């Protein structure tokens, strides 16, 4: 297992560096000059311009700027914001609990509902239960996340106990504000995972080993959960990992619609103000999360099916 994990890490590292180069290069292709953002768009003396360039190392060659940024990242130094003149690392640290909570709760909600629903549809194939759940999942997967967010705000904002704004001074307020956006973000994952679980389970329940198990008198419950589900879960895990990665990206939209102070809203504000250090750091952090998720999924694959290691 250790050797397998090592191989996967060796594959991830070059991908991470290639993506970091692309992000750094694309950000630098913006027509807005960094010095304009740093000085607030005001007319400044040549001395002030030179001082700002030296402070943010803008007078160095572009390659040196890249390596300075990457070395700083590995030491926990994400640089300084051009607009706010404060540490990017501290700004990310303040906002990351909101994004992690949003994606985490969305994943839990989606998985907790989707997998049992998919298994139920497979077991009750072509019954009214299967048809109703299938219709609901098709509707959910067809609705864009921004539309779901807007509809929730329109129809639920006036309900007692529902709150989209406020602070995070305690756990109750945090859960109160994060729960509904998490439900909105989970709909896409819920629908897709449910459909894939249903398809995969139906395929496994038609397999020869299931017929053999039935002939031996093994209970239906054991066949479904001990044998069929174990084999059916591998493609489901693949879809879940992709959907969690999509949620990380989708959280950018959800945070802006619900005015949540997470990484998504920080990224959008930074793009609007051409605050390069924030843009490139948040984007690379999101890429790192996606790569780590893929590594975790590969490890789960290897645990479920040891043949994958070889």
N, C-alpha and C positions, 0 to 999 in steps of 0.2 A: 504493500500500500504506500509506503514512504517513497519508494522508487517511482510509483505511478504519479504521486502528487508532485514530485520533483520534475518529472517530464512535463506535466501540465504547467507548472510555474515557468519553466524554460520557454514554453510557447507563448505565455502571457506577457512576459517581460518585453520582448521586441515589439509586440503589438502596442503596448503602453507607450513606448518611446516614439514609435511612428506616429501614433495619434497625437502625442504631445507636440511633435514638430508641426503637424498639420494645424492644430489649434493655434499655436504660436504664430505661424505664418499667416493664417486666415485673419486673425485678429489684427495683425500688423498691416493688412491690406485695406483696412478701413480708411476712408478719405479724411477722417478727422485727425488732426495732428494732436498727439498726446500733450504737447506743451500748451495748447489752447485750452484743454480741459483742466490742466493743473493750475493755470493762471486765471481760470474762470472766464475766459474769452475777453479779458480786458487788455487794453494797450499797456505794454510793460517795457521797461528799459532792457537794453541788451544784457546788462549785468543780472537782472532778475531772471531773464531767460536762461542764461548760462548757469546760474545758481540752481534753477529747477532741473535743468538737464543733468547736472552733476549729482544732485540729490537722488534722482530716479535712474541714474546711469544711462540716460538716453543718448549721451555723447559717445558711448561705446559701440563697437561693431555689433551688428545684429546677432551674429553667432555667439559672441560673448554674452550678450543680453540673455539669450536662450539658456546657455549653460548656467549663468548666474541664477536664473529663475528656477531651473530644475534642481540645482544643488540646494538652493534655499528651501524648496518644497520638501526635499528629503530631510531637512533639518527643522521642519515645522515653520519655516518663514515663507509666507505666501506673498510677501511684498507689501507695499503701501498703496492704498486707494488714491487715485489721482484726484478725485472729486472731494472725498471726505478727509484726506490726509491722515488716515489712521490705518492700523494693521488690518490687512485683508483676513488674516487668520482669526483674529478676534471677532470680526464681523461674521465669518462663516460659523465659528463656534457658537455664537449667540443664536443663529438661525437654524442650525442643523437639527436640533431636537424636534422642531416643528415638522420639517420634511421627513425625518426618520419616523416620527409618530404617524404622520399622514400615510406614508407608504406601508409602514408596519401594520397599522390597523386595517388598511384597505386589503392587504394580503391575507390577514387573518379572517376577515369577513368573507372575502371571495373564496378562499380555500375551504373554510368551515361549511359554507353553503353549497358550493359547486360540486365537490367530490361526492357527498351523500346524494345530492340531486342526480348526478350522472349515473351513479350505481343504481339508484331507484328506477331511473328511466330504462336502464338496460334490463333489470330484472322484470319490470312491468312493461316490456316492449309492446308497442302498438295498443296499449290500453289508454283510457282517458287520462290517467296520471301522466303517462309519457307524453301525450299530445299537449296537455296543458303546460307542462314544464318546458317542452320544446318551443312552444309559441312564446312563452315568457322570455326564454333565452335569446330567441331570434330578435324580439323587440329590443332587448337590452343591448345586444351586440350591434344593432342598427342605429342606436342613439349616440351621437357624438357626446363626449364628456362635457364639453362646454354647454350643450343644450340641457343636459341633465342638471348641471350646476345652476343654470339660470332658472329652470323650472322649480328646483328646490327652493331657491330664494324667493320666487314669486308666490309659491303656494304654502311654504312653511314658515316664512319670516314672521307672520302674525300669530303663530301658534304660541301658547304659553309654554315657557320653559325652553324655547328654541332661541339660541343666541349665536349670531355670526361674528360679533365683535366683542372686544374686551381685552383683558390682560391674561397673563399666565402666572398669577401670584400663587396659585395652589393647584393641586391635582384635579379638583372638581372643575375648575374653570378651564383647565387644559383639555380635559375630556369633553366638556360641554362644547367647546369651540371646534375641536378636531374631529368629533364623531361624524357629523353630517357630511363634511367634505370627504371623509374616508369612505362613507357609503357611496357617494357619487363616483369616486375614483375606482371603486371596486366592481362596478357594474360590468365593465368590459371583460375583466378577468373572470368574473363569476360566470358569464355567458359562455366564453370560449372554453374554459376548463371543464365546465359541465358537459358541453357538446363532445369534447375530446374523450372525457371519461366514459360517456355513454357509448361512443363508437368503439373504443378500446375494450370495454367490458363485454359488449355484444360479440366482438370477434373472439375473445377468450372463452366465453361461455359456449361457443360453437366448436371449440377445439376437441380433439380426440381424448386428451387426458381428462377432460370434464366428463365425457361419456363414460370413460373407464371408472372414474370416481363414483359416478351415479350408479353404475353397475355393481360396484363393491358395497353399496348401501351407505356411503358417506352422506351426512346430512347436507341439505342445500346451503345452510348457513356456512358450514365449513368450506364447501366448494367455492362459494362466492368470495369469502374474506381471506381464507387461508391459501387458496390456490389461484383462482382467477384474478383477484384484485392485485396480488403481488406481481403478476406478469403484466397486468394492464396498466400499472402505475408508471412505468418507464416513459412512454410517450406523454403522459400527463405531466410528469415532472419537467419535461422539455418545454411544454407550453407554459407551465407556471413560471419557469425561469425567464422566458421571453416576456411574459406579461408583467412580471415584477420589474424587469428592466424598463418596459414601456410605462409602468406606473411612475418610475423615477422621473421620466421625461414628462409624463402627463401631469405630474404634481406642479410643474411650472405654471400650467394653465389654471389648475384648480386653486392654487395659492393666490393667483391674481384675481380670479373671480370672487373668491371668498375673503380677499384682503388678509391672507395669512402671512405673517412675517417669517417666511421660510427661505430656502435657497432659491426657489423659483422666482419669487418676487424680487429678491436681491439680484438675480441674473438679468431679469427684464429691465430693471432700473439701471443696471450697469451698462447694458447694451444701448439703452436710450441716451445715456450720458457719455458713451464711449470710454467708460472706465475699464481700460484693458486689463489691469491686474486682477480685478474681480471677475471679469468675463472668462479669462483663460483659466483661472484657478478653479472656479465653480464648474466649468465645463470638464476640466480634467478630473476633478473629483467625481463627477457623475460617471465618467468613463471608467474610473477605477472601481466604483461601486458595481457597475455592470460586469466588469471582468471578474471581480471577486464572486459575484453571484454565479457566473458560469463555472468558476472553479469549484464552488460548493456543490453545484449540480453534478459535475463530473465525479466528485467524491461520493455523492449519494448513489449515482449510477454504479460505481465500483462496489459499494457496500451491498446494494440490492442484487447485482449480477456480477460476481467476481470475474467472469470471463472477459469483461470489458477491460480489465487491467492488462491483459496480455495481447 
